[in-house]
Amino acid sequence: MRKKGFKNKKIRAYMIVKGVIMDEPKLSEKDKDMAKRCLECPVCTHARKKQRGIAYWFVKHVEDAVCPYCAAYERVYGKKAHEL
């Protein structure tokens, strides 16, 4: 299982230490609307609420690879769709 985003966090921490701070990516209205749809999704909501079970496993392992709404949620809120 690969950890997506780990490398980016390391690079960002390095850049902050070196005094180079990059601007956060600009989010479009489409991203915000898609992230809102992920918030309303019953599967993702259940996974965030319960943090266990088949819905949690499904969202954790499938989320941004298949679902564009989960990927938008991560871009907008900075955390995975299954995280609190």
GIMO-V261284 format. One line per field, one symbol per residue. ss: DSSP state (H for helix, E for strand, C for the rest). phi: phi as a letter, one per 20 degrees, with the letter a starting at -180 (. if undefined). psi: psi as a letter, one per 40 degrees, with the letter a starting at -180 (. if undefined). A space follows every 50 residues. Layout:
# GIMO-V261284
ss->???
phi->???
psi->???
This chain:
# GIMO-V261284
ss->CCCCCHHHHHHHHHHHHCCCCCCCCCCCHHHHHHHHHHHHCHHHHHHHHH CCCHHHHHHHHHHHHHCHHHHHHHHHHCCCCCCC
phi->.eefnfffffffffffffnddeffffdefffffffffffefffffffffe lanfffffffedhffdefffffgfffembffeef
psi->hihheddddddddddddeehhiiiihhidddddddddddehddddddddd fiadddddddedceddhdddddddddeeiidei.
